[in-house]
Amino acid sequence: MDNSTKIYIAGHRGMVGSTVKRLFEEKGFNKIICRTSSELDLRNQLAVNKFFATVKPDVVIDAAARVGGILANRDYPWQFLYENLEIQNNLISAAHENDVEKLIFLGSSCIYPKLAEQPLKEDALLTGPLEPTNQWYAIAKIAGVKMVEALRNQYNRDYVSLMPTNLYGPNDNFDLETSHVLPAMIRKFHDAKEAGHTPVPLWGSGSPMREFLHVDDVASAVYFALDRKMNYDLYNVGTGKDITIKELALTIQRIVGHQGEIEWDTTKPDGTPRKLMDVSRMKEEGWEYTIELEEGIQSTYEWFLENIENIKEVKL
Ligand SMILES: NC(=O)c1ccc[n+]([C@@H]2O[C@H](COP(=O)([O-])OP(=O)(O)OC[C@H]3O[C@@H](n4cnc5c(N)ncnc54)[C@H](OP(=O)(O)O)[C@@H]3O)[C@@H](O)[C@H]2O)c1
């Protein structure tokens, strides 16, 4: 890759895509191509094929997807399964047909079986049943991983799947119904502080353990994977460290400056007790995360305050 490499970032307005775009701009790439979903609906195969035939990108980063939390997955299984299949099928096949040199397919840790051994290794893929709540999304992403693998095996394509752990950072979704746990906590503690330090209700016991990665680190992993020949088709991207939901809540509470109570609603389910990625494969290639959780939450909260009028709230 050099600065004139034509890079198409699919999903450039999303949390991951916008961060990748910023990083590549900072690195001096001057042929970054982007289309919003209203300019190019990636579910539309004809439109995608026409776009690729006209624009002829050298590199494709697939950060476009229908993304959401448990409630959104529960209520929209069809969209999570079918739209994600459509988007990735169209992108990956058009990339192959148009001789795109490198492609990064982004998925998530939910592709691994619910009861897979922790920390989750890439080899755990398809060794057991999935977590039922987000199986729709997971099945689509597994299909994408397999498409990348098939193209590598059969056509020697230098395409790679990166599976990040739970992400957070600027441009996240802060809607209380559809967001992930970390941005939801930032929102809840902030709103409770503004309301005079009212109590913050949180689901479960606080004992499950989760891993979190700042989105800037994912962008650096995408750059890393594009900038060299990678040995495998599939890589986990995370910190390899986890904390309890209770520790996370206390850290966010302190950073936000909320002085009220936390009310743990133990009648609500805890979910999987632990979800940690094995990140040794990426480490062996030479990539590691750099942003510690505390520092990342601090800067995300600063971003939240600066952008409070325009923060993203994805509705069901
Ligand atoms: N967020 C996380 O915690 C997390 C964790 C692990 C992995 N990931 C992965 O990272 C990727 C991106 O996630 P994200 O959090 O950045 O998502 P996001 O903020 O929701 O952004 C998704 C982007 O996809 C685009 N998109 C959706 N449907 C489209 C369509 N039909 N046609 C064209 N574009 C479409 C949207 O474009 P417009 O804005 O133009 O509508 C949007 O900008 C996903 O594959 C996800 O699995 C995310």
The ligand as an SDF file (V2000), in Angstrom:
LIG
                    3D

 48 52  0  0  0  0  0  0  0  0999 V2000
  -19.5180   -1.8080   17.8580 N   0  0  0  0  0  0  0  0  0  0  0  0
  -18.9410   -2.8700   18.3750 C   0  0  0  0  0  0  0  0  0  0  0  0
  -18.8520   -3.0500   19.6110 O   0  0  0  0  0  0  0  0  0  0  0  0
  -18.3440   -3.9170   17.4910 C   0  0  0  0  0  0  0  0  0  0  0  0
  -17.6730   -4.9460   18.1080 C   0  0  0  0  0  0  0  0  0  0  0  0
  -17.0960   -5.9160   17.3360 C   0  0  0  0  0  0  0  0  0  0  0  0
  -17.2040   -5.8320   15.9680 C   0  0  0  0  0  0  0  0  0  0  0  0
  -17.8450   -4.8130   15.3590 N   0  0  0  0  0  0  0  0  0  0  0  0
  -17.9560   -4.8540   13.9020 C   0  0  0  0  0  0  0  0  0  0  0  0
  -17.5380   -3.7050   13.2270 O   0  0  0  0  0  0  0  0  0  0  0  0
  -18.3590   -3.4780   12.0820 C   0  0  0  0  0  0  0  0  0  0  0  0
  -18.8880   -2.0560   12.1210 C   0  0  0  0  0  0  0  0  0  0  0  0
  -19.5750   -1.8530   13.3420 O   0  0  0  0  0  0  0  0  0  0  0  0
  -19.9220   -0.3800   13.8820 P   0  0  0  0  0  0  0  0  0  0  0  0
  -20.0900   -0.5200   15.3450 O   0  0  0  0  0  0  0  0  0  0  0  0
  -18.9940    0.6240   13.3050 O   0  0  0  0  0  0  0  0  0  0  0  0
  -21.3740   -0.1920   13.2400 O   0  0  0  0  0  0  0  0  0  0  0  0
  -22.2410    1.1420   13.0300 P   0  0  0  0  0  0  0  0  0  0  0  0
  -21.6740    2.2690   13.8210 O   0  0  0  0  0  0  0  0  0  0  0  0
  -23.6490    0.7590   13.2040 O   0  0  0  0  0  0  0  0  0  0  0  0
  -21.9900    1.4810   11.4950 O   0  0  0  0  0  0  0  0  0  0  0  0
  -22.3950    0.6100   10.5040 C   0  0  0  0  0  0  0  0  0  0  0  0
  -22.3070    1.3050    9.1670 C   0  0  0  0  0  0  0  0  0  0  0  0
  -22.8060    0.3800    8.2120 O   0  0  0  0  0  0  0  0  0  0  0  0
  -23.4320    1.1020    7.1990 C   0  0  0  0  0  0  0  0  0  0  0  0
  -24.5230    0.3260    6.6200 N   0  0  0  0  0  0  0  0  0  0  0  0
  -25.4720   -0.4060    7.2630 C   0  0  0  0  0  0  0  0  0  0  0  0
  -26.3420   -0.9270    6.3750 N   0  0  0  0  0  0  0  0  0  0  0  0
  -25.9150   -0.5160    5.1420 C   0  0  0  0  0  0  0  0  0  0  0  0
  -26.3940   -0.7010    3.8250 C   0  0  0  0  0  0  0  0  0  0  0  0
  -27.5010   -1.4260    3.5790 N   0  0  0  0  0  0  0  0  0  0  0  0
  -25.7260   -0.1040    2.8070 N   0  0  0  0  0  0  0  0  0  0  0  0
  -24.6320    0.6460    3.0370 C   0  0  0  0  0  0  0  0  0  0  0  0
  -24.1150    0.8440    4.2620 N   0  0  0  0  0  0  0  0  0  0  0  0
  -24.7650    0.2900    5.2970 C   0  0  0  0  0  0  0  0  0  0  0  0
  -24.0020    2.3660    7.8090 C   0  0  0  0  0  0  0  0  0  0  0  0
  -23.8730    3.3840    6.8330 O   0  0  0  0  0  0  0  0  0  0  0  0
  -24.6710    4.8030    6.8470 P   0  0  0  0  0  0  0  0  0  0  0  0
  -24.1930    5.5240    8.0720 O   0  0  0  0  0  0  0  0  0  0  0  0
  -24.2430    5.4900    5.6090 O   0  0  0  0  0  0  0  0  0  0  0  0
  -26.1330    4.4810    6.8990 O   0  0  0  0  0  0  0  0  0  0  0  0
  -23.1280    2.5730    9.0510 C   0  0  0  0  0  0  0  0  0  0  0  0
  -22.2900    3.6880    8.9010 O   0  0  0  0  0  0  0  0  0  0  0  0
  -19.4520   -4.5450   12.1190 C   0  0  0  0  0  0  0  0  0  0  0  0
  -19.1500   -5.5610   11.2150 O   0  0  0  0  0  0  0  0  0  0  0  0
  -19.3880   -5.0830   13.5120 C   0  0  0  0  0  0  0  0  0  0  0  0
  -19.6590   -6.4750   13.5600 O   0  0  0  0  0  0  0  0  0  0  0  0
  -18.4250   -3.8410   16.0980 C   0  0  0  0  0  0  0  0  0  0  0  0
  1  2  1  0
  2  3  2  0
  2  4  1  0
  4  5  1  0
  4 48  2  0
  5  6  2  0
  6  7  1  0
  7  8  2  0
  8  9  1  0
  8 48  1  0
  9 10  1  0
  9 46  1  0
 10 11  1  0
 11 12  1  0
 11 44  1  0
 12 13  1  0
 13 14  1  0
 14 15  2  0
 14 16  1  0
 14 17  1  0
 17 18  1  0
 18 19  2  0
 18 20  1  0
 18 21  1  0
 21 22  1  0
 22 23  1  0
 23 24  1  0
 23 42  1  0
 24 25  1  0
 25 26  1  0
 25 36  1  0
 26 27  1  0
 26 35  1  0
 27 28  2  0
 28 29  1  0
 29 30  1  0
 29 35  2  0
 30 31  1  0
 30 32  2  0
 32 33  1  0
 33 34  2  0
 34 35  1  0
 36 37  1  0
 36 42  1  0
 37 38  1  0
 38 39  2  0
 38 40  1  0
 38 41  1  0
 42 43  1  0
 44 45  1  0
 44 46  1  0
 46 47  1  0
M  CHG  2   8   1  16  -1
M  END
$$$$
